[in-house]
């Protein structure tokens, strides 16, 4: 039993020694992407990134079909 304990202590010591000798890699020096604003479709209420939204007479839309449907409903 004492040999098993001695072996465990030596193994842990060796692991700590090897771990401390490893070179530390700095994090990559790149720009992190900023979170994008989310907008809501004026027709169906779907939330989507601003860059994917289509601008229409009544606001922002998730697609051309919803923009067209919204604009037709306003003109009727």
Backbone as numpy.savetxt, mean C-alpha at the origin, in Angstrom:
# Nx Ny Nz CAx CAy CAz Cx Cy Cz
21.99 -34.30 30.88 21.17 -33.11 30.88 22.03 -31.86 30.88
23.13 -31.88 31.67 23.95 -30.67 31.72 24.67 -30.45 30.40
24.96 -31.53 29.65 25.61 -31.37 28.34 24.65 -30.75 27.33
23.39 -31.11 27.44 22.37 -30.53 26.56 22.23 -29.03 26.83
22.23 -28.64 28.09 22.15 -27.23 28.46 23.39 -26.49 27.98
24.57 -27.08 28.14 25.81 -26.48 27.70 25.80 -26.31 26.18
25.33 -27.29 25.46 25.23 -27.22 24.01 24.28 -26.11 23.58
23.15 -25.95 24.27 22.19 -24.89 23.95 22.79 -23.52 24.19
23.52 -23.34 25.30 24.15 -22.05 25.60 25.21 -21.73 24.56
26.04 -22.73 24.20 27.07 -22.51 23.18 26.44 -22.19 21.82
25.37 -22.86 21.46 24.67 -22.60 20.20 24.11 -21.19 20.15
23.50 -20.76 21.26 22.95 -19.40 21.32 24.06 -18.37 21.24
25.17 -18.62 21.91 26.31 -17.69 21.85 26.88 -17.60 20.44
27.03 -18.72 19.79 27.54 -18.74 18.42 26.58 -17.99 17.49
25.29 -18.22 17.65 24.30 -17.54 16.81 24.37 -16.02 17.01
24.48 -15.56 18.26 24.59 -14.12 18.52 25.88 -13.55 17.94
26.98 -14.29 18.02 28.26 -13.81 17.50 28.20 -13.68 15.97
27.64 -14.67 15.29 27.53 -14.62 13.83 26.59 -13.49 13.40
25.53 -13.33 14.13 24.56 -12.28 13.81 25.15 -10.89 13.97
25.98 -10.70 14.96 26.58 -9.38 15.18 27.67 -9.06 14.17
28.26 -10.06 13.53 29.33 -9.84 12.57 28.81 -9.60 11.15
27.54 -9.86 10.92 26.95 -9.65 9.60 26.88 -8.16 9.29
27.24 -7.74 8.07 27.13 -6.31 7.75 25.67 -5.88 7.69
25.40 -4.71 8.16 24.03 -4.20 8.16 23.78 -3.47 6.85
22.70 -3.81 6.20 22.35 -3.20 4.92 21.43 -2.02 5.19
21.81 -0.82 4.73 20.94 0.33 4.94 19.69 0.22 4.06
18.61 0.83 4.47 17.39 0.77 3.65 17.64 1.49 2.33
16.95 1.09 1.27 17.15 1.73 -0.03 16.81 3.21 0.03
17.64 3.99 -0.62 17.47 5.45 -0.60 16.61 5.88 -1.78
15.35 5.59 -1.72 14.43 5.98 -2.79 13.29 6.77 -2.21
12.59 7.44 -3.08 11.43 8.20 -2.61 10.25 7.26 -2.44
9.59 7.40 -1.34 8.39 6.60 -1.11 7.22 7.26 -1.83
6.37 6.44 -2.39 5.19 6.97 -3.07 4.23 7.55 -2.04
3.77 8.74 -2.33 2.81 9.37 -1.43 1.43 8.77 -1.67
0.62 8.67 -0.63 -0.73 8.16 -0.83 -1.52 9.11 -1.72
-2.38 8.54 -2.53 -3.15 9.33 -3.48 -4.53 9.64 -2.90
-5.05 10.81 -3.24 -6.39 11.19 -2.79 -7.42 10.25 -3.39
-8.40 9.90 -2.58 -9.51 9.07 -3.04 -10.71 9.97 -3.25
-11.44 9.72 -4.34 -12.64 10.50 -4.65 -13.80 9.53 -4.81
-15.01 10.08 -4.84 -16.20 9.26 -4.93 -16.91 9.54 -6.26
-17.34 8.48 -6.92 -18.09 8.61 -8.17 -19.43 9.29 -7.85
-19.78 10.32 -8.63 -21.02 11.06 -8.39 -22.25 10.24 -8.76
-22.07 9.17 -9.52 -23.22 8.36 -9.95 -23.48 7.17 -9.01
-22.43 6.38 -8.74 -22.65 5.15 -7.97 -22.04 5.18 -6.56
-21.19 6.16 -6.27 -20.62 6.28 -4.94 -19.35 5.48 -4.72
-18.83 4.85 -5.77 -17.60 4.07 -5.66 -16.42 4.99 -5.35
-15.56 4.58 -4.43 -14.34 5.33 -4.13 -13.21 4.81 -5.01
-12.46 5.75 -5.60 -11.36 5.38 -6.48 -10.28 6.46 -6.42
-9.04 6.11 -6.83 -7.97 7.11 -6.82 -8.30 8.26 -7.78
-7.90 9.46 -7.41 -8.19 10.65 -8.21 -7.64 10.51 -9.63
-6.49 9.86 -9.79 -5.89 9.73 -11.12 -6.70 8.82 -12.04
-7.55 7.95 -11.50 -8.38 7.06 -12.31 -9.76 7.65 -12.60
-10.12 8.74 -11.94 -11.46 9.31 -12.09 -11.56 10.15 -13.37
-12.78 10.18 -13.91 -13.07 11.00 -15.09 -13.87 12.21 -14.65
-13.50 13.37 -15.15 -14.20 14.61 -14.82 -15.39 14.79 -15.74
-16.50 15.17 -15.16 -17.72 15.42 -15.93 -18.42 16.66 -15.42
-19.62 16.96 -15.98 -20.38 18.14 -15.58 -20.80 18.08 -14.11
-21.06 16.88 -13.61 -21.57 16.75 -12.25 -20.53 16.35 -11.22
-19.27 16.29 -11.61 -18.23 15.91 -10.66 -17.29 14.89 -11.25
-16.85 13.96 -10.42 -15.91 12.92 -10.84 -16.63 11.59 -10.94
-16.20 10.77 -11.92 -16.90 9.52 -12.19 -15.90 8.38 -12.33
-16.38 7.15 -12.08 -15.53 5.97 -12.16 -15.37 5.46 -13.58
-16.22 5.88 -14.50 -16.11 5.45 -15.88 -16.96 6.31 -16.80
-16.74 6.14 -18.10 -17.46 6.95 -19.08 -18.95 6.65 -19.06
-19.33 5.40 -18.81 -20.75 5.05 -18.78 -21.47 5.75 -17.64
-20.84 5.82 -16.47 -21.49 6.49 -15.34 -21.53 8.00 -15.56
-20.51 8.55 -16.18 -20.53 9.98 -16.49 -21.67 10.28 -17.45
-21.81 9.47 -18.48 -22.87 9.67 -19.47 -24.25 9.48 -18.84
-24.42 8.45 -18.04 -25.72 8.20 -17.39 -26.09 9.34 -16.45
-25.14 9.86 -15.70 -25.40 10.96 -14.77 -25.79 12.21 -15.53
-25.06 12.53 -16.61 -25.35 13.74 -17.37 -26.68 13.63 -18.10
-27.05 12.43 -18.57 -28.35 12.25 -19.22 -29.48 12.40 -18.21
-29.30 11.91 -17.00 -30.35 12.02 -15.99 -30.56 13.48 -15.54
-29.56 14.29 -15.63 -29.68 15.70 -15.25 -30.37 16.51 -16.33
-30.27 16.09 -17.60 -30.86 16.82 -18.71 -32.30 16.41 -19.00
-32.78 15.40 -18.36 -34.15 14.93 -18.59 -35.13 15.65 -17.72
